[in-house]
Amino acid sequence: MNFATFKKKLMFWRQPKIQFSGRTDTGRRRAANEDSFAVLPRLSLMMVADGIGGHKAGEVASRRAVEIMIELLSPSALREVRGNREGIKHLLISSLCRVNNRIMAMAADNDDLSGMGTTFIAALIDNGSLYTCHVGDVRAYIAGQ
């Protein structure tokens, strides 16, 4: 299926049935799990953060990134931009910049958090369109039937 066909099918996908699950795993090389995620089905919003390993407080950075983004993409903030592509893009990008600024400020204010960081991706579905914003080496995949 090419992108144009996929886009047409997505346009008719008004009430998406989203099945989700989440699981994190520390793996064999790390002592602590630095992953955080959230799924808010009523807002059609999903996000994943993976703290940067080898640096201080990656678990703090990933957890706070998710918490701050949930705060910024509140139901009222999303209600204001629903159906407005440019508004959604601006809200996602500006929110991600604000998340970054707040995490950087936390790291600057506390030596125990100095150098902390995280990758981050959020996905939002609105009126049949999927919007993503991300930072770091993280990807989103659309899985078909």
C-alpha positions as CSV (number, residue, x, y, z in Angstrom):
1,M,0.0,0.0,0.0
2,N,1.5,3.4,-1.0
3,F,1.3,6.5,1.2
4,A,-1.6,8.1,-0.7
5,T,-3.8,5.0,-0.3
6,F,-2.8,4.7,3.3
7,K,-3.7,8.4,3.9
8,K,-7.1,7.9,2.3
9,K,-7.9,4.9,4.5
10,L,-6.7,6.8,7.6
11,M,-9.0,9.7,6.7
12,F,-12.0,7.4,7.1
13,W,-10.7,6.1,10.4
14,R,-12.8,8.4,12.6
15,Q,-13.2,6.3,15.8
16,P,-10.0,4.3,16.0
17,K,-9.9,1.2,18.0
18,I,-6.6,1.3,19.7
19,Q,-5.3,-1.7,21.5
20,F,-2.3,-1.1,23.6
21,S,-0.1,-2.6,26.2
22,G,3.1,-1.5,27.8
23,R,6.0,-3.3,29.3
24,T,9.5,-2.3,30.2
25,D,12.6,-4.4,30.7
26,T,15.8,-3.4,32.4
27,G,17.8,-5.8,30.1
28,R,21.1,-7.5,31.0
29,R,23.4,-4.5,30.9
30,R,21.8,-2.0,33.2
31,A,21.0,-2.1,36.9
32,A,18.0,0.3,36.7
33,N,15.1,0.7,34.3
34,E,15.1,4.1,32.6
35,D,11.9,3.7,30.6
36,S,8.6,5.5,31.1
37,F,5.5,5.5,29.0
38,A,1.9,6.7,29.1
39,V,-1.2,5.9,27.1
40,L,-4.3,8.1,27.3
41,P,-6.9,6.5,25.1
42,R,-9.6,9.1,25.7
43,L,-7.2,11.7,24.4
44,S,-5.8,9.4,21.6
45,L,-2.4,10.2,23.0
46,M,0.6,7.9,23.6
47,M,4.2,8.5,24.6
48,V,7.4,6.7,25.4
49,A,10.6,8.0,27.0
50,D,13.9,6.1,27.4
51,G,16.4,7.7,29.8
52,I,19.9,8.0,28.4
53,G,22.0,5.2,29.8
54,G,25.4,5.9,31.1
55,H,24.4,9.3,32.4
56,K,23.0,10.3,35.8
57,A,19.3,10.1,36.5
58,G,18.0,8.8,33.1
59,E,15.1,7.3,35.0
60,V,14.3,10.7,36.4
61,A,14.5,12.4,33.0
62,S,12.2,9.9,31.3
63,R,9.6,9.9,34.1
64,R,9.5,13.7,34.3
65,A,9.4,14.0,30.5
66,V,6.2,11.9,30.4
67,E,4.7,13.7,33.4
68,I,5.4,17.1,32.0
69,M,4.1,16.3,28.6
70,I,0.8,14.9,30.1
71,E,0.5,18.2,32.0
72,L,1.1,20.3,28.8
73,L,-1.1,18.2,26.6
74,S,-4.1,18.5,28.9
75,P,-7.6,17.8,27.7
76,S,-8.3,21.6,27.5
77,A,-5.1,22.3,25.5
78,L,-5.9,19.5,23.1
79,R,-9.6,20.6,22.8
80,E,-8.3,24.1,21.6
81,V,-6.4,22.6,18.7
82,R,-8.6,19.6,17.6
83,G,-9.2,19.7,13.9
84,N,-6.5,22.3,13.3
85,R,-3.4,20.7,11.8
86,E,-1.1,23.7,12.3
87,G,-2.4,24.2,15.8
88,I,-1.7,20.5,16.7
89,K,1.8,20.7,15.2
90,H,2.6,23.9,17.1
91,L,1.3,22.5,20.4
92,L,3.3,19.3,20.1
93,I,6.5,21.0,19.1
94,S,6.2,23.8,21.7
95,S,5.3,21.3,24.4
96,L,8.3,19.1,23.6
97,C,10.5,22.2,23.8
98,R,9.0,23.1,27.1
99,V,9.6,19.6,28.4
100,N,13.3,19.9,27.3
101,N,13.7,23.2,29.0
102,R,12.2,22.0,32.3
103,I,14.4,18.9,32.3
104,M,17.5,21.0,31.5
105,A,16.6,23.4,34.3
106,M,16.2,20.5,36.8
107,A,19.6,19.2,35.8
108,A,21.2,22.6,36.1
109,D,19.7,23.1,39.6
110,N,20.7,19.7,41.1
111,D,24.2,18.2,40.9
112,D,22.7,14.7,41.3
113,L,20.7,15.3,38.1
114,S,23.5,16.9,36.1
115,G,23.8,15.5,32.6
116,M,20.5,13.6,32.7
117,G,18.6,13.1,29.5
118,T,16.1,11.0,27.7
119,T,14.8,10.2,24.3
120,F,11.1,10.9,23.8
121,I,8.3,10.3,21.4
122,A,4.6,11.2,21.5
123,A,1.8,10.2,19.1
124,L,-1.5,11.9,18.8
125,I,-4.5,10.9,16.6
126,D,-6.9,13.6,15.6
127,N,-9.6,13.4,12.9
128,G,-8.0,10.5,11.2
129,S,-4.5,11.9,11.2
130,L,-1.5,10.7,13.2
131,Y,0.9,13.3,14.5
132,T,4.2,12.5,16.2
133,C,6.9,14.5,17.8
134,H,10.2,13.1,19.0
135,V,13.7,13.8,20.2
136,G,16.6,11.4,20.2
137,D,17.1,8.0,18.5
138,V,13.5,6.9,18.8
139,R,11.0,5.7,16.2
140,A,7.3,5.2,15.7
141,Y,5.9,2.4,13.6
142,I,2.4,2.0,12.1
143,A,1.5,-1.6,12.3
144,G,-1.2,-2.8,9.8
145,Q,-3.5,-5.7,10.0
